[in-house]
Amino acid sequence: MNANKLVLLTAAVSCALAVGCGSKAPTDDAIKTDIQSKLYADATTKAASISVDVKQGTVTLSGDVPTSDVELEAMKVANGTTGVRSVTDQMKVQAAAAVPPPASENQQAPPPPANPSAPPAPEPAPPPSQTAAPISPPAQEPAPAPAAAPVAPSEPPPPPKPIRTTIPAGQSFSVRMIDSIDSKTNSTGQTFRASLNAPMTRNGHTVIPSGAPVTVTLTNAKGAGRIKGSSELSVAVTSIEYHGRAFPVDSNVNTEQGKGRGKQTAVRTGIGAAAGALIGGLAGGGKGAAIGTAVGGGGTFGFQALTHGQQVKIPSETVLTFTLDAPLTVERMPQ
C-alpha cells in the first residue's frame, strides 16, 4: 500500500512540474485593465479622457488629450505593459488658443489723443515795440469742462456650471477586481481596488467609461468553522472615480459563500495538499509555491481542511455584477 502511494505522489509531482513550466500570456481584457489602471494612477494622464482597445495584443489609444506630453506618457504606459505587441496612436492633441505676437520694440506707440476739454495753448507774445502801446485788459479764461464720470470695470463672466447626470437606481453594472479578497486573511471594513468592466450608460449615452477606478468594500468576512463550517465574503461597491473625483455609490451586497467539508473529504484533501506543498518546495517557493498549492487539492484551503471548512476567495481579474440601490449622480465640467 505504501509503495502505491509513493508512485501516485511521484506522478502528481511530475504532472505539476510539467504544468508549472508553461506560461500563459495575459488576455486582451487583462491587458486593457492593466493599462487603464496605470493611466489613472499616472499624474500626467489621470485627467485625460483616453480610451483603450486591445485586440490580440495590439493596443489602440484614442481620445482627446490636452498636450503632446500627455500623449507621449500614455504611449509609454501602453508600451511598457506586459503582453502588449504594438501600440497604435489615435489620440488628438487639443489645439491651444492663438496668442497675438508681442509688439516690436522698434514699433513706435501712437501719439496720445488730444484732450478736447483742455484750454488752448496761449499764443506767443509779440516782441516789444519801440512805442508804448495801451495796455488792454487781460482776456477772461474759459471755464473748465466738468470731469467725466469714472467707468466701472466690467465683471468677468461667471464660471461654467458643471454638467450633472443621474443614473437611476436598479441599473446593473459590472466591475473587474484588481486586488484579491480572502475570507481567511481579510476582515470586514477593508477596501479593495477594482475597475469598471463596462461603461455605465444613461439613455444610450456613456456616463462613466470602462476602466474607471472602483472601490469595493468588504461588508462581511466569515471564516470557515471547524470541519463542517462554511466561509462567506460579502462585498459592495462604495465609490467610483470619474474625472479626478470620487463619487459615493450605494449598491447591493454581492455574497460569495464556500462549502463546508466533512471529515472524510478533509482527509483526502489534506493528502492532495501535502503533494502540493512538496511541489512548491521543489519549485523554490514564490511562484512555485503558488503552483504547488493549486495542484494540492484546490488551493491553500485544501491543506487546512483537516481542521477547517473551505475558505472562499475572490481572485484578481474576477468580474462581479452589482445593482444600484440608490441613484448615482456624477458631475463633469463642459469641454
C-alpha positions, 0 to 999 in steps of 0.5 A, a space after each residue: 500500500 505504501 509503495 502505491 502511494 509513493 508512485 501516485 505522489 511521484 506522478 502528481 509531482 511530475 504532472 505539476 512540474 510539467 504544468 508549472 513550466 508553461 506560461 500563459 500570456 495575459 488576455 486582451 481584457 487583462 491587458 486593457 485593465 492593466 493599462 487603464 489602471 496605470 493611466 489613472 494612477 499616472 499624474 500626467 494622464 489621470 485627467 485625460 479622457 483616453 480610451 483603450 482597445 486591445 485586440 490580440 495584443 495590439 493596443 489602440 489609444 484614442 481620445 482627446 488629450 490636452 498636450 503632446 506630453 500627455 500623449 507621449 506618457 500614455 504611449 509609454 504606459 501602453 508600451 511598457 505593459 506586459 503582453 502588449 505587441 504594438 501600440 497604435 496612436 489615435 489620440 488628438 492633441 487639443 489645439 491651444 488658443 492663438 496668442 497675438 505676437 508681442 509688439 516690436 520694440 522698434 514699433 513706435 506707440 501712437 501719439 496720445 489723443 488730444 484732450 478736447 476739454 483742455 484750454 488752448 495753448 496761449 499764443 506767443 507774445 509779440 516782441 516789444 515795440 519801440 512805442 508804448 502801446 495801451 495796455 488792454 485788459 487781460 482776456 477772461 479764461 474759459 471755464 473748465 469742462 466738468 470731469 467725466 464720470 469714472 467707468 466701472 470695470 466690467 465683471 468677468 463672466 461667471 464660471 461654467 456650471 458643471 454638467 450633472 447626470 443621474 443614473 437611476 437606481 436598479 441599473 446593473 453594472 459590472 466591475 473587474 477586481 484588481 486586488 484579491 479578497 480572502 475570507 481567511 486573511 481579510 476582515 470586514 471594513 477593508 477596501 479593495 481596488 477594482 475597475 469598471 468592466 463596462 461603461 455605465 450608460 444613461 439613455 444610450 449615452 456613456 456616463 462613466 467609461 470602462 476602466 474607471 477606478 472602483 472601490 469595493 468594500 468588504 461588508 462581511 468576512 466569515 471564516 470557515 468553522 471547524 470541519 463542517 463550517 462554511 466561509 462567506 465574503 460579502 462585498 459592495 461597491 462604495 465609490 467610483 472615480 470619474 474625472 479626478 473625483 470620487 463619487 459615493 455609490 450605494 449598491 447591493 451586497 454581492 455574497 460569495 459563500 464556500 462549502 463546508 467539508 466533512 471529515 472524510 473529504 478533509 482527509 483526502 484533501 489534506 493528502 492532495 495538499 501535502 503533494 502540493 506543498 512538496 511541489 512548491 518546495 521543489 519549485 523554490 517557493 514564490 511562484 512555485 509555491 503558488 503552483 504547488 498549492 493549486 495542484 494540492 487539492 484546490 488551493 491553500 484551503 485544501 491543506 487546512 481542511 483537516 481542521 477547517 471548512 473551505 475558505 472562499 476567495 475572490 481572485 484578481 481579474 474576477 468580474 462581479 455584477 452589482 445593482 444600484 440601490 440608490 441613484 448615482 449622480 456624477 458631475 463633469 465640467 463642459 469641454 
